[in-house]
Amino acid sequence: MDFWQGFIIVTIVHLLAAASPGPDFALVTRQSLLHGRKAGIWASLGISLGLSIHILYSTAGLAAVVAHSVNWMTLIKVVGGSYLIFLGIKGLCAKQRHEYFKGELHFTRHESSLRHVTAGFFCNALNPKAPIYFLSLFTVVLSPDMPLPTLAIYGCWIMLLQMLWFTTLAFLLTDERVRRLLMKAGHWIDRAFGVTMVALGIKVLSSSKW
């Protein structure tokens, strides 16, 4: 498979994977709606940086080892599932917000940029489904035997695609008209996020198939 054929396949596959609803999608949605566009973008950056972990071990050939090791997969499942449940509990325990919808809408700003980046990073890095996804991608399209520059280009492109997708999502969700409609749900955004994350975490912890 030549460079550009692999490049096109990686682009299509990863855009479809990024657009699929999951922990990353839920996190960027929450951060954007509750803390504003910059928070969503910072979270998107963290998610993209989290991808570097999966890309590095995949290029090193460790994805196959992890995917075929019961102990490693169990560890990843427990850590990843527990982190999703932790995020969910935070959402469920969020306090009631009193929003007024006359005039300009205001975002909450009590979290730093670093916190948004960190949340995005760990949300992606601890995603227990990622090793299987990257094992499949690297088996079909890529290979640890590829030249290092080619692997580096593919890896950086995957991270850029992730950043572009979630940044676009953050921009859409913080459009004044879109946000005005969604923020009327106010308190329920945290609740929906919490339920989603807890459900995903429980599903991961109880899953017997990888």
N, C-alpha and C positions, 0 to 999 in steps of 0.2 A: 504494500500500500504506500503510495507516494505521499509527500508532505501535504499537498493541497487537498487530496482526497480525505486523508485523515483529519485535516483541519476542518473541512466542511462537516464531516460526521461528528466530530467532537462538538462543534458549534450547535448543530441541531439537537443532538442528544442532551447536551448540558442545558440548553435553553428550556427544553421540555422538562428536565428534572428540576430546574430552578423554579419554573412556573407552577409545579405541582404543590398543592397545599401541604404544609408541614410545619414543623417548629420554627424554621427560619421565617416563613411567610407570616405566621402568627405573631412573631416577635416584632418584625418590622411594622406590621399593621398597628400593633399596640403602641409602639414607641412613637410612630408618626402621628397617630390620632391624639394621643395624650400629651406628648411633649413637643410636638412640632416637627417640621421638615428636617431641621438639622439633626434632631435626635434620630430620625429614621435613617438619615444618610450615615451618621456615625455607627448605628447598628449594622447597616449594610456593609460598612467598611470592616467591622469586626467579623461579620459572617464570612466575608471574602478572605480575610486573614486566616480564619479558622480552616478554610479549605487547604491552606498551605500544609497543614499537618497531614491531611489525607494524601495530598499530592506527593509529599516527600516520602512517606513510607511506601506508597504505591510504586514510585519510581525506583525505590530500593528493593522492590520485590517482596516487601513484607505483607502486602495485602493478601497474597495467597496463603502465607503462613498463618496470619490472623484468622482468615476465613475458615481454615481447616483445623484450627486448634480449638478444642472445646473449652479449655481453661481461659484462653484469651478472649474468645467470644462471650463467655459467661461474664468475665470481668467488664468488658465493654458494655454488655447488656445491662449489668447492674449499675455501673457508674452513669451511663447515658440515661437510662430509665429514671434513675433517682434524681438526676439533674432536671429532667423534664417535669417531674412531679414537684420539685422544689420551686421551679418557675411558676407552675400552676397554683401552688399554695399561696405564693406571693400575690398572684392576681386575685385569688378568691378572698384574701385577707385585706385587699385594698380598701381604703376608707371611702365613704361617700363623697363625691365631688359635687359642689353646687355651682352649676354653670348658668350663666345668664346669656340669653341669645339676642339681646338688643345691642346693636352697634358691633364693635369689633370683638371677635372671640379671642380669648387668652389661653395660652398653653401653660401647663404646669412646668416649672423650670427647676425643680429641686434636685435633679440628678445631673451629674457632670458628664462631659463628653466622654471621659475615660470609662465611666460606668456603662454608657451605652455601647461603646466599642467592646468592652469586656464581656457584656451580656451577649452580644452578637458572636464574639469569638467562641465562647464556651458553648453556646447553643449549637453552633455548627460543629466544633471540634469534638463534642461529646455525643454527636448524633450516631447512635449505634448502627444505623442502616448504611452509613457512609462507606465502611470497608467493603461491603458487598457491592455497592454501586461502583466504587472505583476499581474493584477487582474486575468487574464486568467490563467497564470502559477500557481499562488498560489491557485486558485480554483480547478484546475485539479490535481495538484501534491502536493502542500504544503497546510498548514493550520496554522493559528495563534495558534491553539490548540496543535500543535506539540511541543515536548520538545525543550526548548531554545537551547541546544547544537546542536540538529539536524538542526534547522533553521539557526544557526550560520554557520554550516558546509556548508549547501546548499548556503547560501548567499556569503560566502567567495569563494566557488568554482565557482559560477557564475561570480564574479568579476575577478577571476584568468583566467577563460576561455576568458573573454573579453580582458584582458591584453595580453594573449598569442596570440589570433587571430590578434589583431591590431599590436602587436609587430612583428609578422611574416609578416604581410603586409608591415610594415615599412622596414624590412630587404629586402623583395623582391623588393620594389620600389627603394631602394637605392643601389641595385646591379649596378655596374658600367655600364654594358652593357644595362640593362633595363633602367637605368636613362638616359644614353646618348641618347637613342632613344626618351624617353619621354620629356627630357628637350629641345629637338629641337623645341618642341611646345612652349617653353619659356613663353612668355607673356600670352598665351592663357590658361595656367593652372589656373591663377588667374581668368580669365574671365569665364571659365567653372565652377569653384568653385562658383563664385559669382552668375552666372545665376541659378545654381542648388539650392543654398541656398535661393535665393529670390523666386524661384518657389515653393520650399518646404514651405517657410514661408507664401506665399500667399495662397497656398493650405490649410495650417493649419488654417489660419485666416478665410478663406471662407467656411471651411468645416462645415456641419451641422450634420454630423454623427460621432459618436465616438464609 
